[in-house]
């Protein structure tokens, strides 16, 4: 009877220890799986964040480049317009001067002819 009780107690003790060992093992495995899952999610979130930031930086860089190009083209166009207007103004001035000189020359010639004619009449 005592031996049977001792064996039963031993069997129960071993079963409890086996169950406890199994429970601890399962808990460790669950914690490890959770840790790995959280690490994967954190890495994915970091990767997505970095990708978003890189895309935003690229977009801003392109925008700045386009703005700089637009300003440069505007400056060049304004300079070209200014030079064109200046050239036209200079051409018009030269033409006016030439016309004025021609008119003055004709007037002087007419006056000289008039003086000569009067002198001849006298």
ZAVO-517878 format. One record per residue: residue in one letter; x, y, z of N, C-alpha, C in turn. Coordinates in steps of 0.001 Angstrom, whole numbers, padded with zeros to 6 digits, always signed. Last residue first. Layout:
BEGIN
AXYZXYZXYZ ...
***
This chain:
BEGIN
X+020620+141115-107312+021162+142420-106976+022220+142754-108000 X+020314+138579-108220+019322+139571-108613+019864+140975-108371 X+022396+137326-106947+022435+137385-108399+021455+138451-108886 X+021535+137474-104356+022762+138171-104723+022815+138354-106247 X+019344+135816-104500+019155+137244-104189+020364+138051-104617 X+020622+133412-105066+019641+133948-106020+019435+135448-105798 X+022137+133082-102743+022813+133194-104052+021879+133847-105084 X+020086+132801-100893+021032+133916-100773+021726+134151-102111 X+018947+130444-101859+018133+131661-101799+019047+132892-101722 X+021007+128661-101515+020531+128919-102884+019733+130232-102930 X+021123+128726-098751+022287+129170-099527+021867+129516-100946 X+018644+127668-098150+018963+129036-097729+020132+129583-098546 X+018959+125109-099202+017903+125986-099735+018207+127437-099390 X+021015+124193-097595+021237+124298-099038+020220+125250-099661 X+019755+124224-095164+020927+125079-095362+021187+125297-096856 X+017791+122296-095690+017392+123665-095343+018554+124625-095581 X+019339+120043-096148+018475+120554-097225+018093+122005-096960 X+020532+119814-093610+021352+119993-094815+020531+120576-095952 X+018293+119381-092051+019118+120568-091811+019962+120880-093051 X+017468+116916-093093+016573+118067-093188+017368+119358-093008 X+019691+115350-092397+019310+115503-093808+018436+116739-093995 X+019597+115537-089645+020772+116041-090350+020440+116283-091821 X+017138+114288-089216+017318+115681-088800+018499+116294-089537 X+017680+111735-090171+016621+112542-090811+016797+114018-090481 X+019664+111003-088365+019972+111050-089797+018951+111917-090535 X+018220+111094-086001+019365+111984-086182+019694+112136-087668 X+016372+109034-086489+015906+110421-086277+017035+111409-086522 X+018103+106867-086643+017281+107226-087819+016818+108676-087716 X+019135+106841-084060+020035+107067-085196+019254+107509-086441 X+016741+106299-082681+017466+107555-082432+018391+107877-083598 X+016136+103748-083632+015193+104842-083876+015888+106192-083697 X+018342+102375-082622+018115+102423-084074+017195+103600-084431 X+017926+102663-079884+019141+103227-080496+018966+103373-082008 X+015521+101253-079641+015558+102676-079297+016770+103344-079948 X+016328+098685-080367+015302+099376-081169+015335+100878-080915 X+018149+098171-078308+018611+098182-079698+017616+098934-080589 X+016402+098216-076116+017501+099194-076188+017998+099311-077639 X+014762+096065-076696+014176+097412-076633+015264+098477-076767 X+016700+094010-076544+015943+094219-077791+015367+095640-077821 X+017474+094201-073880+018458+094439-074939+017763+094749-076259 X+015019+093559-072651+015662+094856-072386+016659+095188-073505 X+014648+090947-073568+013671+091990-073906+014294+093374-073746 X+016833+089691-072355+016717+089693-073817+015758+090794-074277 X+016144+090078-069677+017389+090660-070201+017335+090750-071724 X+013792+088576-069522+013748+090013-069242+014983+090714-069808 X+014843+086034-070095+013840+086627-070993+013769+088137-070791 X+016533+085673-067910+017099+085690-069262+016129+086343-070245 X+014645+085687-065825+015703+086702-065866+016282+086827-067278 X+013173+083411-066542+012512+084719-066487+013547+085842-066572 X+015096+081425-066264+014518+081675-067591+013845+083052-067635 X+015506+081631-063496+016615+081866-064420+016082+082202-065815 X+012988+080904-062523+013510+082248-062244+014626+082601-063226 X+012870+078249-063462+011867+079223-063886+012386+080651-063683 X+015020+077113-062071+015041+077140-063540+014074+078200-064061 X+014082+077376-059460+015331+078041-059846+015412+078168-061365 X+011819+075750-059625+011662+077168-059295+012903+077949-059726 X+012989+073260-060125+012068+073840-061110+011899+075336-060885 X+014444+072967-057737+015142+073005-059026+014276+073667-060101 X+012383+072828-055882+013354+073922-055784+014094+074086-057114 X+011167+070474-056772+010399+071727-056753+011349+072923-056724 X+013198+068633-056317+012718+068864-057685+011983+070195-057779 X+013323+068825-053519+014499+069138-054335+014090+069450-055769 X+010789+067913-052790+011173+069295-052472+012363+069737-053326 X+010990+065263-053711+009957+066148-054256+010325+067618-054006 X+013065+064310-052092+013230+064326-053553+012242+065297-054182 X+011850+064519-049598+013069+065281-049863+013297+065404-051373 X+009770+062695-049970+009458+064096-049686+010669+064981-049998 X+011218+060330-050303+010348+060800-051382+010019+062289-051207 X+012450+060191-047784+013275+060301-048991+012450+060835-050158 X+010210+059902-046148+011073+061083-045983+011949+061291-047219 X+009235+057432-047065+008406+058644-047160+009263+059902-047088 X+011417+055825-046349+011029+055940-047758+010187+057198-047980 X+011375+056060-043587+012542+056540-044326+012211+056732-045799 X+008876+054836-043092+009108+056236-042700+010278+056818-043489 X+009364+052223-043996+008330+053039-044638+008543+054521-044343 X+011386+051485-042199+011660+051481-043634+010652+052370-044364 X+009991+051641-039751+011166+052496-039979+011454+052618-041467 X+008097+049629-040177+007649+051012-039956+008798+051990-040219 X+009814+047434-040387+008959+047802-041519+008488+049255-041392 X+010912+047411-037812+011787+047575-038975+010982+048020-040195 X+008592+046948-036305+009348+048190-036095+010251+048459-037305 X+007876+044422-037246+006957+045551-037449+007685+046883-037290 X+010108+042938-036365+009785+043018-037798+008888+044226-038090 X+009816+043292-033587+011018+043785-034265+010757+043930-035763 X+007387+041991-033148+007493+043428-032874+008711+044035-033575 X+008160+039386-033853+007087+040055-034586+007173+041570-034401 X+010103+038843-031897+010474+038852-033324+009439+039610-034150 X+008485+038994-029608+009626+039897-029768+010029+040002-031242 X+006707+036873-030082+006197+038239-029947+007313+039253-030186 X+008492+034728-030038+007719+034998-031255+007186+036434-031244 X+009367+034946-027387+010328+035094-028484+009607+035423-029790 X+006964+034434-026021+007648+035717-025839+008636+035983-026977 X+006486+031802-026887+005518+032857-027206+006169+034237-027081 X+008696+030496-025802+008522+030516-027256+007550+031629-027676 X+008195+030903-023075+009420+031423-023686+009263+031543-025200 X+005764+029490-022854+005804+030925-022567+007038+031566-023201 X+006600+026896-023463+005627+027556-024333+005631+029071-024120 X+008311+026501-021275+008836+026437-022644+007902+027168-023611 X+006506+026601-019136+007605+027567-019228+008156+027630-020653 X+004876+024383-019779+004300+025724-019696+005374+026794-019842 X+006728+022266-019598+006054+022548-020872+005502+023963-020883 X+007358+022463-016885+008416+022624-017890+007803+022985-019248 X+004833+021893-015837+005471+023189-015541+006563+023483-016571 X+004483+019263-016736+003542+020315-017144+004147+021705-016943 X+006610+018044-015398+006567+018018-016864+005635+019118-017378 X+005844+018451-012756+007103+019029-013235+007119+019092-014761 X+003460+016946-012707+003436+018383-012426+004687+019072-012967 X+004528+014410-013237+003568+015007-014175+003495+016528-013982 X+006113+014017-011003+006744+014079-012330+005821+014734-013358 X+004087+013989-009055+005163+014984-008993+005824+015147-010353 X+002623+011701-009836+001985+013020-009847+003036+014143-009862 X+004600+009759-009449+004024+009952-010780+003385+011341-010891 X+005010+009983-006701+006131+010223-007620+005601+010532-009018 X+002490+009204-005803+002996+010543-005479+004124+010911-006435 X+002448+006597-006774+001435+007544-007247+001908+008986-006999 X+004550+005519-005278+004640+005539-006745+003661+006568-007338 X+003478+005780-002713+004733+006451-003058+004876+006562-004576 X+001248+004124-002890+001064+005549-002626+002315+006345-003038 X+002558+001682-003301+001622+002170-004324+001407+003663-004151 X+003932+001493-000910+004695+001571-002162+003810+002146-003277 X+001866+001241+000891+002759+002407+000961+003519+002587-000339 X+000845-001204+000000+000000+000000+000000+000882+001258+000000 
***
